[in-house]
Amino acid sequence: MSKLPGWLGQLGAELSRLSERLEERRVGTEADDPLLTDPVAPAAAGTGKDGTPPVDQVPAPPAYAPTVAARPDPVAAIPWGMRVAAEAGWRLLVLAGTLWVLMRVISAVQLVVLAFVAALLVTALLQPTVARLRRYGLPRGLATAVTAISGFVIMGLVGWFVVWQVMDNIDTLSDKVTKGIEDLKNWLLDSPFHVTDKQINNIAQNLSDTVGTNTEAITSAGLQGVTVVVEFMTGALLAMFSTLFLLYDGARIWNWVLKLVPAQARPGVAGAGPRAWRTLTAYIRGTVIVALIDAIFIGLGIYFLNVPMAVPLAVFIFLFAFIPLVGAVVSGALAVVVALVTEGVFTALMVLAVVLAVQQIEGHVLQPFILGRAVRVHPLAVVLSVAAGGMIAGIGGAVVAVPLVAVTNTVVGYLRSYGQEESRRHSPPPHGATALDAAPAAPSGPAPAATAAPAPEDGGPDRDAP
């Protein structure tokens, strides 16, 4: 019994050493495996505590899996041409939307816009006279009043004279039209076209039936004509007031407009404005001279051919000349038709020859000499602009279409050259051998004497011009 405690003590010591060795082995194993020592390691290694991969992580592929190339960036996968087309496309859509909104606004206030544009055209015609009167010593207000009153009186007298001539010759014209229709009927019966009297009567009956069945539409058109007259009078008054203010205070109005332009773009706009105004002035003055020459020579030809209402027809030719290409065709056709129904086929052919001769001289001599290259617009641009202006705003739009295109061409050309000059001015200077090549050579002779700036011509752009 005395040996039992010693044996128990040795057993306890052996168990303690065995426990220590097991603990050392466990510690060594944990030190070799970081997944057992770090509780975050299982999630970082791609497995959770239960051995399943986490939701937001993808386990690494095994070593025997084939290598798969990474997908490229979607932007880099799109071809360069398509990206450029897309960039240009959305910008064009923005511009188209802006133009659509602008056209909607203009159509809502079409009368005001056309009146102001007409005032600009009249101001471009009268402003050189104001500038000349001011150089003669007249105050600005008196020069503006004299010019405006004289211009409005002349236009009013011309309108009154046309109406008086039409009313005075309406009875004679009616008789001649009736006689001309009868002569045309007889000519058709005797012509080689084999037209019978029954066919002519059927055409006349159809015209009469058409007029009778469309009486309501004709009455409605008459009421619309009254509305058009009221709108015309309102627009004329607005144009008169706008012309007075533009002639008197054009410089201040232009300076106020410049303040609305951003500061960075203001120098370019300030330089483009006077050039656009000179283009508009040259276009209006040249068109008035050309239209006056057309009206005088065609009117004289009509007068010597004994065509009635030669003076009103000459005035219509003068007015229609402000619509390039289209106006000449319409006014010439009107003169030929009047000559046909009043004097016969031979006289109509002679009027047609006179009209074509004058228009050929106008197109090949007068316009290049009077208008010059500064306001020359390609015939295709003229036809398209007149058609677009007529579709948008009728006759008024057709009249202002070509000067608008001419002014836009001048402004765009100046802004393009101004932008190129600014880019060269702000670009870094050349250096090295390039600087030696680009440096200007010094003049070998004596320095030239300073020359004085040329004085402005009479009727040129004035500092008070809009």
Secondary structure as UniProt FT lines:
FT   TURN            2..3
FT   HELIX           4..32
FT   HELIX           34..37
FT   TURN            39..40
FT   HELIX           41..44
FT   TURN            45..46
FT   TURN            49..50
FT   TURN            55..56
FT   TURN            63..64
FT   HELIX           74..77
FT   HELIX           80..108
FT   HELIX           110..135
FT   TURN            136..137
FT   HELIX           140..190
FT   TURN            192..193
FT   HELIX           197..213
FT   HELIX           215..259
FT   TURN            263..265
FT   HELIX           266..304
FT   TURN            305..306
FT   HELIX           310..320
FT   TURN            321..322
FT   TURN            324..325
FT   HELIX           326..343
FT   HELIX           345..361
FT   HELIX           362..366
FT   HELIX           367..370
FT   TURN            374..375
FT   HELIX           379..426
FT   HELIX           433..438
FT   TURN            458..459
FT   TURN            463..464
//
